[in-house]
Amino acid sequence: MPAHIRLAHSDDALFLPRVELSAAQVFRSIDGLGWLADTATMTVERHQQLIALSTCWVVVDADDQPQGFLSAERQGDALHIHEVSVAQSIQGQGWGRKLLENAMAYAHANMLCAVTLTTFKHVPWNAPFYTRLGFKPEVDLRLAEILADEYAHGFEPGSRCALSWSAR
C-alpha cells in the first residue's frame, strides 16, 4: 500500500521527533535559520497528549511508519496547528498540503471557526505556502501571546506571523 494519511496512534509518538528532525534539515538552506535543524523537537510526551485529542494526523509509508505529521489542538473555537513536519525523503510531494487539508476538514466538520498557526513570514514553504491555501494574517490575543512566547525562545523579532483559515 502506498503512503497515506491517518489519525495518529499513541505508538506513533515515538517516531515523530525523528520525522520533525528530518524535516527541519531543510532550514540549513536558509541564512540565519540553520540552527533550527539542531533544535530540540517536540517531546514524545507532548506528541502523546496531542494524539490523545485526535487532532494529530500522520503520513505513513507502506510499512505504516510515520513519514510526516500535523499536530494540533482545539483552542477555543479554533484548531491551532503546533507543528507540520514532513521527512526529507518525501518533501515536495504534496504531503504537507494534504495534512493541512485534513486539519481544515476536521475544523469544518467540527463547526470550529478557524484553523490557526504561527510561522515564518519569508520562508517559501511557510507563510507564502499557507497563504496559497487561503490562510490570512490574524493576530488576536491568543495568537499574540504565542508569537511573544516564540520570540522569547529565540526567534528573531518580526520574523514570524500568525495566520488563520476560516472554517466556515
C-alpha positions in Angstrom: 0.0 0.0 0.0 1.4 3.4 -0.9 1.8 6.3 1.6 -1.5 7.6 3.0 -2.7 9.8 5.9 -4.5 8.5 9.0 -5.1 9.7 12.6 -2.0 9.2 14.7 -1.9 6.3 17.2 -0.2 6.6 20.5 2.7 4.3 19.3 3.4 6.8 16.6 4.6 9.4 19.1 8.0 7.6 19.4 8.7 8.2 15.7 7.5 11.8 15.4 10.6 13.6 16.9 12.7 11.8 14.3 10.4 13.0 11.5 10.5 16.5 12.8 14.3 16.5 13.0 14.5 15.2 9.4 12.1 17.8 8.2 14.0 20.6 9.9 17.2 19.9 7.9 15.7 22.0 5.1 16.3 25.1 7.3 20.0 24.7 6.7 19.5 26.2 3.3 18.1 29.5 4.8 20.6 32.0 6.0 20.1 32.6 9.7 17.8 29.7 10.3 20.2 26.7 10.1 20.1 26.5 13.9 16.6 25.1 13.6 18.0 21.9 12.2 19.6 21.2 15.5 16.9 22.5 17.8 15.1 20.2 20.2 11.9 18.7 18.8 8.5 18.3 20.4 8.7 15.7 23.1 7.2 12.2 22.8 5.0 13.1 25.8 3.7 16.2 24.1 3.0 14.2 20.9 1.1 11.6 23.0 -1.0 14.4 24.5 -2.0 15.8 21.1 -2.6 12.3 19.7 -5.0 11.6 22.6 -7.0 14.6 21.4 -7.5 13.1 18.0 -6.0 16.2 16.4 -2.8 14.7 15.1 -2.5 13.1 11.6 0.4 11.2 10.2 1.6 10.3 6.7 2.6 6.7 6.9 4.5 4.6 4.3 3.7 1.1 3.1 5.0 -0.3 6.3 2.7 2.0 8.4 5.8 4.0 9.6 5.2 7.8 10.1 7.0 9.9 7.5 5.1 13.2 8.2 2.7 14.6 10.7 0.5 17.5 11.7 -0.1 18.1 15.4 -2.9 20.5 16.5 -5.3 21.1 19.3 -8.6 22.9 19.8 -8.1 26.3 21.4 -11.5 28.0 21.9 -13.3 27.9 18.6 -10.2 27.3 16.6 -8.0 24.4 15.7 -4.4 25.6 16.4 -1.6 23.8 14.5 1.5 23.4 16.6 3.6 21.6 14.0 3.6 20.3 10.4 6.7 18.2 9.5 7.4 16.0 6.5 10.5 13.9 6.4 13.1 15.0 3.9 12.7 11.8 1.8 9.1 12.7 0.9 9.2 16.5 0.9 7.9 18.2 -2.2 5.2 15.6 -2.9 2.2 17.4 -1.5 2.0 15.7 1.9 2.2 18.9 3.8 -0.8 20.3 1.9 -2.7 17.0 2.3 -2.1 17.1 6.1 -3.4 20.7 6.2 -6.4 19.7 4.2 -7.2 17.0 6.8 -6.9 19.6 9.6 -9.1 22.0 7.7 -11.7 19.4 7.0 -11.7 18.4 10.7 -12.3 22.1 11.7 -15.1 22.4 9.3 -16.8 19.1 10.3 -16.5 20.1 14.0 -18.0 23.5 13.4 -14.9 25.4 14.5 -14.5 28.9 13.3 -10.9 28.7 12.1 -7.6 26.9 11.8 -4.7 29.0 13.1 -0.9 28.7 13.2 2.3 30.7 13.6 5.0 30.5 11.0 8.0 32.3 9.4 7.0 35.2 7.2 9.5 34.9 4.5 10.4 31.1 4.3 8.8 29.9 1.0 7.3 26.7 2.5 5.9 28.7 5.4 3.7 31.9 5.2 3.7 32.0 1.4 2.6 28.3 1.2 -0.2 28.8 3.8 -1.4 31.9 2.1 -1.8 30.0 -1.2 -4.1 27.6 0.8 -6.3 30.5 1.9 -4.7 31.4 5.3 -4.8 35.1 6.1 -2.8 37.2 8.6 -4.6 37.3 12.0 -3.4 38.4 15.4 -5.9 38.1 18.3 -4.8 38.0 21.9 -4.2 34.2 21.9 -2.0 34.3 18.8 -0.2 37.4 20.0 0.8 35.5 23.2 2.0 32.6 21.1 4.1 34.9 19.0 5.5 36.6 22.1 6.5 33.2 23.5 8.2 32.2 20.3 10.3 35.5 20.3 11.1 34.9 24.0 12.5 31.5 22.9 15.0 32.8 20.4 13.1 33.6 17.2 14.2 36.9 15.7 11.6 39.6 16.5 9.3 40.3 13.4 10.3 37.1 11.7 7.1 35.2 12.5 3.4 35.8 11.8 0.1 34.4 12.8 -2.3 33.1 10.1 -5.9 31.9 10.2 -8.1 30.0 7.8 -11.8 30.4 8.1 -13.5 27.0 8.6 -17.0 28.5 7.9 
